[in-house]
Protein backbone atom coordinates (compact mmCIF):
# COMPACT_ATOMS: atom_id res chain seq x y z
CA UNK A 1 0.00 0.00 0.00
CA UNK A 2 2.86 2.37 0.81
CA UNK A 3 4.40 1.65 -2.60
CA UNK A 4 1.13 2.38 -4.41
CA UNK A 5 0.64 5.61 -2.46
CA UNK A 6 4.25 6.61 -3.16
CA UNK A 7 3.79 5.76 -6.85
CA UNK A 8 0.57 7.80 -7.12
CA UNK A 9 2.14 10.71 -5.24
CA UNK A 10 5.19 10.56 -7.56
CA UNK A 11 2.98 10.58 -10.67
CA UNK A 12 1.03 13.58 -9.36
CA UNK A 13 4.27 15.40 -8.56
CA UNK A 14 5.82 14.66 -11.96
CA UNK A 15 2.63 15.68 -13.77
CA UNK A 16 2.41 18.95 -11.85
CA UNK A 17 5.97 19.82 -12.94
CA UNK A 18 5.22 19.31 -16.61
CA UNK A 19 5.55 22.44 -18.73
CA UNK A 20 2.23 24.06 -19.45
CA UNK A 21 1.66 24.93 -23.11
CA UNK A 22 0.40 28.47 -23.48
CA UNK A 23 -2.55 29.27 -25.67
CA UNK A 24 -0.10 31.18 -27.89
CA UNK A 25 1.86 27.98 -28.55
CA UNK A 26 -1.35 26.06 -29.23
CA UNK A 27 -2.42 28.53 -31.93
CA UNK A 28 -3.17 26.94 -35.27
CA UNK A 29 -2.14 30.03 -37.21
CA UNK A 30 1.02 32.04 -37.83
CA UNK A 31 1.83 34.86 -35.40
CA UNK A 32 1.00 37.43 -38.06
CA UNK A 33 -0.42 37.96 -41.52
CA UNK A 34 -0.43 40.22 -44.55
CA UNK A 35 -3.68 40.83 -46.43
CA UNK A 36 -3.17 41.64 -50.07
CA UNK A 37 -5.58 41.46 -52.98
CA UNK A 38 -8.13 39.60 -50.87
CA UNK A 39 -5.65 36.89 -49.88
CA UNK A 40 -4.04 36.33 -46.48
CA UNK A 41 -0.33 35.45 -46.31
CA UNK A 42 1.17 34.05 -43.11
CA UNK A 43 3.93 36.07 -41.46
CA UNK A 44 6.59 34.57 -39.19
CA UNK A 45 9.77 35.71 -37.45
CA UNK A 46 12.69 36.33 -39.76
CA UNK A 47 16.47 36.61 -39.65
CA UNK A 48 17.62 38.82 -36.72
CA UNK A 49 20.55 39.99 -38.88
CA UNK A 50 18.00 42.18 -40.65
CA UNK A 51 17.74 44.18 -37.42
CA UNK A 52 21.51 44.77 -37.51
CA UNK A 53 21.28 45.96 -41.12
CA UNK A 54 18.52 48.44 -40.27
CA UNK A 55 20.30 49.63 -37.09
CA UNK A 56 23.46 50.22 -39.13
CA UNK A 57 21.42 52.03 -41.77
CA UNK A 58 19.91 54.39 -39.18
CA UNK A 59 23.33 54.92 -37.58
CA UNK A 60 24.81 55.81 -41.00
CA UNK A 61 22.02 58.41 -41.35
CA UNK A 62 22.87 59.86 -37.92
CA UNK A 63 26.55 60.04 -38.99
CA UNK A 64 25.58 61.58 -42.36
CA UNK A 65 27.49 58.81 -44.14
CA UNK A 66 25.77 58.92 -47.52
CA UNK A 67 28.18 56.43 -49.13
CA UNK A 68 27.55 53.82 -46.42
CA UNK A 69 23.79 54.36 -46.82
CA UNK A 70 24.06 53.97 -50.59
CA UNK A 71 26.04 50.73 -50.22
CA UNK A 72 23.29 49.27 -48.02
CA UNK A 73 20.62 50.12 -50.63
CA UNK A 74 19.80 47.46 -53.22
CA UNK A 75 20.04 48.35 -56.89
CA UNK A 76 16.87 46.34 -57.47
CA UNK A 77 14.79 43.57 -55.92
CA UNK A 78 12.68 40.69 -57.20
CA UNK A 79 9.75 41.92 -55.13
CA UNK A 80 9.62 45.64 -55.98
CA UNK A 81 12.11 46.35 -58.77
CA UNK A 82 14.42 49.34 -58.23
CA UNK A 83 15.13 50.77 -54.78
CA UNK A 84 12.32 53.11 -53.64
CA UNK A 85 11.26 55.12 -50.62
CA UNK A 86 7.66 56.09 -49.95
CA UNK A 87 7.81 59.17 -47.71
CA UNK A 88 5.39 60.24 -44.99
CA UNK A 89 4.20 63.16 -47.12
CA UNK A 90 3.25 60.98 -50.10
CA UNK A 91 6.51 61.60 -51.94
CA UNK A 92 8.37 58.80 -53.71
CA UNK A 93 12.14 58.58 -54.01
CA UNK A 94 12.46 56.57 -57.24
CA UNK A 95 15.98 55.11 -56.99
CA UNK A 96 19.36 55.09 -55.24
CA UNK A 97 20.72 58.14 -57.09
CA UNK A 98 17.70 60.25 -56.18
CA UNK A 99 18.10 59.06 -52.58
CA UNK A 100 21.72 60.24 -52.46
CA UNK A 101 20.79 63.65 -53.82
CA UNK A 102 17.86 64.00 -51.42
CA UNK A 103 19.94 63.06 -48.38
CA UNK A 104 22.59 65.73 -49.05
CA UNK A 105 20.07 68.57 -49.04
CA UNK A 106 17.85 67.08 -46.32
CA UNK A 107 20.74 66.61 -43.88
CA UNK A 108 21.75 70.24 -44.40
CA UNK A 109 18.24 71.73 -44.24
CA UNK A 110 16.54 69.74 -41.48
CA UNK A 111 19.41 68.13 -39.55
CA UNK A 112 17.50 64.88 -38.82
CA UNK A 113 18.49 62.79 -35.81
CA UNK A 114 16.97 59.32 -35.28
CA UNK A 115 16.43 57.58 -31.97
CA UNK A 116 15.19 53.97 -32.54
CA UNK A 117 12.47 52.74 -30.20
CA UNK A 118 11.65 49.25 -31.51
CA UNK A 119 12.29 46.91 -34.43
CA UNK A 120 10.88 43.54 -35.41
CA UNK A 121 11.89 41.37 -38.34
CA UNK A 122 9.36 39.23 -40.18
CA UNK A 123 9.02 37.02 -43.23
CA UNK A 124 5.90 36.92 -45.39
CA UNK A 125 5.25 33.48 -46.88
CA UNK A 126 5.66 33.41 -50.66
CA UNK A 127 7.75 36.62 -50.81
CA UNK A 128 11.45 36.49 -51.71
CA UNK A 129 12.72 38.94 -49.04
CA UNK A 130 11.99 39.87 -45.44
CA UNK A 131 10.78 42.91 -43.56
CA UNK A 132 11.79 45.03 -40.60
CA UNK A 133 9.06 47.04 -38.94
CA UNK A 134 10.73 49.79 -36.94
CA UNK A 135 9.64 52.73 -34.85
CA UNK A 136 11.78 55.69 -33.97
CA UNK A 137 11.70 59.24 -32.74
CA UNK A 138 13.14 61.74 -35.22
CA UNK A 139 14.11 65.30 -34.40
CA UNK A 140 14.06 67.77 -37.31
CA UNK A 141 14.68 71.46 -37.87
CA UNK A 142 11.52 72.54 -39.73
CA UNK A 143 11.41 76.16 -40.91
CA UNK A 144 13.96 77.08 -38.23
CA UNK A 145 12.00 75.36 -35.46
CA UNK A 146 13.00 72.11 -33.70
CA UNK A 147 10.25 69.52 -34.01
CA UNK A 148 9.95 65.92 -32.88
CA UNK A 149 8.10 63.26 -34.83
CA UNK A 150 7.47 59.56 -34.37
CA UNK A 151 7.95 57.40 -37.45
CA UNK A 152 7.11 53.83 -38.29
CA UNK A 153 9.13 52.37 -41.16
CA UNK A 154 8.16 49.25 -43.10
CA UNK A 155 11.49 48.17 -44.55
CA UNK A 156 11.82 45.55 -47.28
CA UNK A 157 15.14 43.65 -47.24
CA UNK A 158 16.34 41.31 -49.93
CA UNK A 159 19.74 39.61 -50.18
CA UNK A 160 21.12 41.64 -47.27
CA UNK A 161 20.22 45.03 -48.79
CA UNK A 162 17.51 47.62 -48.19
CA UNK A 163 15.18 47.32 -51.19
CA UNK A 164 12.38 49.73 -50.32
CA UNK A 165 10.67 51.32 -47.36
CA UNK A 166 7.54 53.17 -46.39
CA UNK A 167 7.53 55.82 -43.65
CA UNK A 168 4.45 56.76 -41.62
CA UNK A 169 4.76 59.83 -39.35
CA UNK A 170 3.04 61.48 -36.43
CA UNK A 171 4.12 64.81 -34.97
CA UNK A 172 4.64 64.94 -31.22
CA UNK A 173 1.66 66.38 -29.41
CA UNK A 174 2.47 68.54 -26.43
CA UNK A 175 -0.01 69.30 -23.66
CA UNK A 176 -0.32 73.01 -22.91
NULUM-143339 format. One record per residue: residue in three letters; x negated, y negated, z negated of N, C-alpha, C in turn. Coordinates in steps of 0.1 Angstrom, whole numbers. Example, Ala and Ser with C-alpha at 12.3 -4.5 7.8 and 13.67 -1.06 7.14 Angstrom:
// residues 2
NODE  code    n.X    n.Y    n.Z   ca.X   ca.Y   ca.Z    c.X    c.Y    c.Z
NODE   ALA   -132     57    -78   -123     45    -78   -132     33    -78
NODE   SER   -128     22    -71   -137     11    -71   -129      0    -79
// end
This chain:
// residues 176
NODE  code    n.X    n.Y    n.Z   ca.X   ca.Y   ca.Z    c.X    c.Y    c.Z
NODE   UNK     -8     12      0      0      0      0     -9    -12      0
NODE   UNK    -20    -12     -8    -29    -24     -8    -35    -26      6
NODE   UNK    -38    -15     13    -44    -16     26    -34    -23     36
NODE   UNK    -22    -18     35    -11    -24     44     -9    -39     41
NODE   UNK     -8    -42     28     -6    -56     25    -18    -64     29
NODE   UNK    -30    -59     27    -42    -66     32    -43    -68     47
NODE   UNK    -38    -57     54    -38    -58     68    -28    -68     73
NODE   UNK    -16    -68     67     -6    -78     71    -10    -92     68
NODE   UNK    -16    -94     56    -21   -107     52    -32   -112     62
NODE   UNK    -41   -103     66    -52   -106     76    -46   -110     89
NODE   UNK    -36   -102     94    -30   -106    107    -23   -120    106
NODE   UNK    -17   -123     95    -10   -136     94    -21   -147     94
NODE   UNK    -32   -144     86    -43   -154     86    -49   -156     99
NODE   UNK    -52   -146    106    -58   -147    120    -49   -154    129
NODE   UNK    -36   -150    129    -26   -157    138    -25   -172    135
NODE   UNK    -26   -175    122    -24   -189    118    -36   -198    123
NODE   UNK    -48   -191    125    -60   -198    129    -61   -199    145
NODE   UNK    -52   -193    151    -52   -193    166    -50   -207    171
NODE   UNK    -57   -211    182    -55   -224    187    -41   -226    193
NODE   UNK    -35   -237    189    -22   -241    195    -24   -247    208
NODE   UNK    -16   -243    218    -17   -249    231     -7   -261    231
NODE   UNK    -12   -273    235     -4   -285    235      6   -284    247
NODE   UNK     16   -292    246     26   -293    257     19   -298    269
NODE   UNK      8   -307    267      1   -312    279     -6   -301    286
NODE   UNK    -12   -291    279    -19   -280    285     -9   -270    292
NODE   UNK      4   -270    287     13   -261    292     20   -266    305
NODE   UNK     17   -279    308     24   -285    319     22   -277    332
NODE   UNK     32   -277    340     32   -269    353     29   -279    364
NODE   UNK     24   -291    362     21   -300    372      8   -307    369
NODE   UNK      3   -313    380    -10   -320    378     -8   -332    369
NODE   UNK    -19   -337    363    -18   -349    354    -14   -362    361
NODE   UNK    -14   -362    374    -10   -374    381     -5   -371    395
NODE   UNK      0   -382    401      4   -380    415      3   -393    423
NODE   UNK      3   -391    436      4   -402    446     16   -400    454
NODE   UNK     25   -409    455     37   -408    464     34   -416    477
NODE   UNK     34   -410    488     32   -416    501     40   -410    512
NODE   UNK     47   -419    519     56   -415    530     66   -404    526
NODE   UNK     71   -405    514     81   -396    509     76   -383    504
NODE   UNK     63   -381    503     57   -369    499     48   -372    486
NODE   UNK     48   -362    477     40   -363    465     28   -355    466
NODE   UNK     16   -361    463      3   -355    463     -2   -354    449
NODE   UNK     -6   -342    445    -12   -340    431    -25   -348    430
NODE   UNK    -27   -353    418    -39   -361    415    -45   -354    402
NODE   UNK    -59   -352    403    -66   -346    392    -78   -354    389
NODE   UNK    -85   -351    378    -98   -357    374   -108   -355    386
NODE   UNK   -117   -364    387   -127   -363    398   -141   -365    392
NODE   UNK   -151   -366    400   -165   -366    396   -168   -378    388
NODE   UNK   -173   -377    376   -176   -388    367   -187   -397    373
NODE   UNK   -195   -392    382   -206   -400    389   -199   -412    396
NODE   UNK   -187   -410    400   -180   -422    407   -179   -434    397
NODE   UNK   -178   -431    384   -177   -442    374   -191   -449    374
NODE   UNK   -202   -442    375   -215   -448    375   -217   -457    387
NODE   UNK   -212   -452    399   -213   -460    411   -205   -473    409
NODE   UNK   -193   -472    404   -185   -484    403   -191   -494    392
NODE   UNK   -196   -488    381   -203   -496    371   -215   -503    377
NODE   UNK   -223   -496    385   -235   -502    391   -230   -513    401
NODE   UNK   -220   -511    408   -214   -520    418   -210   -533    411
NODE   UNK   -203   -532    400   -199   -544    392   -211   -551    386
NODE   UNK   -221   -543    381   -233   -549    376   -241   -557    387
NODE   UNK   -242   -551    399   -248   -558    410   -241   -571    413
NODE   UNK   -228   -572    412   -220   -584    413   -224   -594    403
NODE   UNK   -225   -590    390   -229   -599    379   -243   -604    381
NODE   UNK   -252   -596    387   -266   -600    390   -267   -608    403
NODE   UNK   -256   -609    411   -256   -616    424   -265   -609    434
NODE   UNK   -266   -596    433   -275   -588    441   -267   -583    454
NODE   UNK   -266   -592    463   -258   -589    475   -263   -577    483
NODE   UNK   -276   -576    484   -282   -564    491   -278   -551    485
NODE   UNK   -279   -551    471   -275   -538    464   -261   -535    466
NODE   UNK   -252   -545    466   -238   -544    468   -236   -538    482
NODE   UNK   -242   -544    492   -241   -540    506   -245   -525    508
NODE   UNK   -256   -521    501   -260   -507    502   -251   -497    496
NODE   UNK   -243   -502    486   -233   -493    480   -220   -492    488
NODE   UNK   -218   -501    498   -206   -501    506   -208   -491    518
NODE   UNK   -198   -484    521   -198   -475    532   -197   -482    545
NODE   UNK   -203   -478    556   -200   -483    569   -186   -480    573
NODE   UNK   -182   -468    571   -169   -463    575   -165   -451    567
NODE   UNK   -153   -448    566   -148   -436    559   -138   -428    568
NODE   UNK   -137   -415    565   -127   -407    572   -113   -411    569
NODE   UNK   -111   -416    556    -97   -419    551    -92   -433    557
NODE   UNK   -101   -443    557    -96   -456    560   -104   -463    571
NODE   UNK   -113   -457    577   -121   -464    588   -132   -472    581
NODE   UNK   -134   -485    587   -144   -493    582   -141   -498    568
NODE   UNK   -152   -502    561   -151   -508    548   -142   -520    548
NODE   UNK   -133   -520    538   -123   -531    536   -121   -534    522
NODE   UNK   -117   -547    519   -113   -551    506    -99   -558    508
NODE   UNK    -90   -555    500    -77   -561    500    -76   -569    487
NODE   UNK    -77   -583    488    -78   -592    477    -65   -594    470
NODE   UNK    -66   -600    458    -54   -602    450    -45   -613    456
NODE   UNK    -50   -621    465    -42   -632    471    -36   -628    485
NODE   UNK    -38   -615    488    -32   -610    501    -43   -610    512
NODE   UNK    -55   -615    509    -65   -616    519    -71   -602    522
NODE   UNK    -77   -600    534    -84   -588    537    -98   -591    542
NODE   UNK   -108   -585    536   -121   -586    540   -123   -574    549
NODE   UNK   -126   -576    562   -125   -566    572   -137   -556    574
NODE   UNK   -148   -560    568   -160   -551    570   -171   -556    561
NODE   UNK   -182   -548    561   -194   -551    552   -200   -565    555
NODE   UNK   -201   -569    568   -207   -581    571   -199   -593    566
NODE   UNK   -186   -592    567   -177   -603    562   -178   -603    547
NODE   UNK   -180   -591    540   -181   -591    526   -194   -598    521
NODE   UNK   -205   -595    528   -217   -602    525   -216   -617    526
NODE   UNK   -210   -622    536   -208   -637    538   -199   -642    527
NODE   UNK   -188   -635    524   -179   -640    514   -185   -641    501
NODE   UNK   -193   -631    497   -199   -631    484   -209   -643    482
NODE   UNK   -217   -646    492   -226   -657    490   -219   -670    486
NODE   UNK   -208   -673    493   -201   -686    490   -193   -684    477
NODE   UNK   -187   -673    475   -178   -671    463   -187   -672    451
NODE   UNK   -199   -665    450   -207   -666    439   -211   -681    436
NODE   UNK   -214   -688    446   -218   -702    444   -206   -711    439
NODE   UNK   -194   -709    445   -182   -717    442   -176   -714    429
NODE   UNK   -174   -701    426   -165   -697    415   -173   -690    404
NODE   UNK   -186   -687    406   -194   -681    395   -187   -670    388
NODE   UNK   -182   -660    395   -175   -649    388   -184   -641    379
NODE   UNK   -178   -637    368   -185   -628    358   -175   -617    354
NODE   UNK   -179   -604    356   -170   -593    353   -173   -587    339
NODE   UNK   -163   -583    332   -164   -576    320   -155   -564    320
NODE   UNK   -160   -552    324   -152   -540    325   -145   -536    312
NODE   UNK   -133   -532    314   -125   -527    302   -122   -512    302
NODE   UNK   -119   -507    314   -117   -492    315   -119   -488    329
NODE   UNK   -122   -475    331   -123   -469    344   -119   -454    343
NODE   UNK   -113   -449    354   -109   -435    354   -111   -431    368
NODE   UNK   -117   -419    370   -119   -414    383   -109   -402    386
NODE   UNK   -104   -402    398    -94   -392    402    -95   -388    416
NODE   UNK    -90   -376    419    -90   -370    432    -76   -367    436
NODE   UNK    -72   -372    448    -59   -369    454    -60   -357    463
NODE   UNK    -52   -347    460    -53   -335    469    -50   -339    483
NODE   UNK    -57   -333    492    -57   -334    507    -63   -347    512
NODE   UNK    -70   -355    503    -77   -366    508    -92   -363    508
NODE   UNK   -100   -368    517   -114   -365    517   -123   -371    506
NODE   UNK   -119   -383    501   -127   -389    490   -121   -389    477
NODE   UNK   -125   -398    468   -120   -399    454   -117   -413    452
NODE   UNK   -112   -416    440   -108   -429    436   -113   -432    422
NODE   UNK   -116   -445    419   -118   -450    406   -107   -461    404
NODE   UNK   -100   -460    393    -91   -470    389    -97   -478    378
NODE   UNK    -99   -491    379   -107   -498    369   -101   -511    366
NODE   UNK   -102   -515    353    -96   -527    348   -108   -535    343
NODE   UNK   -107   -548    345   -118   -557    340   -113   -571    338
NODE   UNK   -119   -578    329   -117   -592    327   -127   -599    337
NODE   UNK   -122   -610    344   -131   -617    352   -130   -632    349
NODE   UNK   -141   -639    347   -141   -653    344   -145   -660    357
NODE   UNK   -138   -670    361   -141   -678    373   -140   -693    370
NODE   UNK   -147   -700    379   -147   -715    379   -138   -718    390
NODE   UNK   -125   -722    387   -115   -725    397   -113   -740    397
NODE   UNK   -116   -747    408   -114   -762    409   -120   -769    397
NODE   UNK   -132   -765    393   -140   -771    382   -135   -767    368
NODE   UNK   -125   -758    368   -120   -754    355   -123   -739    352
NODE   UNK   -128   -735    340   -130   -721    337   -117   -714    335
NODE   UNK   -115   -703    342   -102   -695    340   -106   -681    338
NODE   UNK    -98   -674    331    -99   -659    329    -88   -652    335
NODE   UNK    -91   -641    342    -81   -633    348    -84   -618    344
NODE   UNK    -73   -610    346    -75   -596    344    -72   -589    357
NODE   UNK    -81   -581    362    -80   -574    374    -79   -559    373
NODE   UNK    -71   -553    381    -71   -538    383    -76   -536    397
NODE   UNK    -86   -527    398    -91   -524    412    -89   -509    414
NODE   UNK    -83   -506    426    -82   -492    431    -93   -491    441
NODE   UNK   -103   -483    438   -115   -482    446   -116   -468    452
NODE   UNK   -117   -468    465   -118   -455    473   -133   -453    475
NODE   UNK   -137   -441    471   -151   -437    472   -152   -424    481
NODE   UNK   -161   -425    491   -163   -413    499   -178   -411    502
NODE   UNK   -183   -399    500   -197   -396    502   -207   -405    494
NODE   UNK   -203   -408    482   -211   -416    473   -212   -431    476
NODE   UNK   -202   -436    484   -202   -450    488   -188   -456    486
NODE   UNK   -188   -469    483   -175   -476    482   -170   -478    496
NODE   UNK   -158   -473    499   -152   -473    512   -141   -484    514
NODE   UNK   -134   -487    503   -124   -497    503   -119   -500    489
NODE   UNK   -113   -511    486   -107   -513    474    -96   -524    474
NODE   UNK    -87   -523    465    -75   -532    464    -77   -538    450
NODE   UNK    -74   -551    449    -75   -558    437    -62   -564    433
NODE   UNK    -57   -562    421    -44   -568    416    -48   -576    404
NODE   UNK    -43   -589    404    -48   -598    394    -36   -604    386
NODE   UNK    -39   -607    373    -30   -615    364    -39   -625    357
NODE   UNK    -34   -638    357    -41   -648    350    -38   -646    335
NODE   UNK    -48   -650    327    -46   -649    312    -36   -659    308
NODE   UNK    -27   -655    299    -17   -664    294    -21   -668    280
NODE   UNK    -21   -681    278    -25   -685    264    -12   -691    257
NODE   UNK    -11   -688    245      0   -693    237     -4   -707    232
NODE   UNK      6   -716    233      3   -730    229     11   -734    217
// end
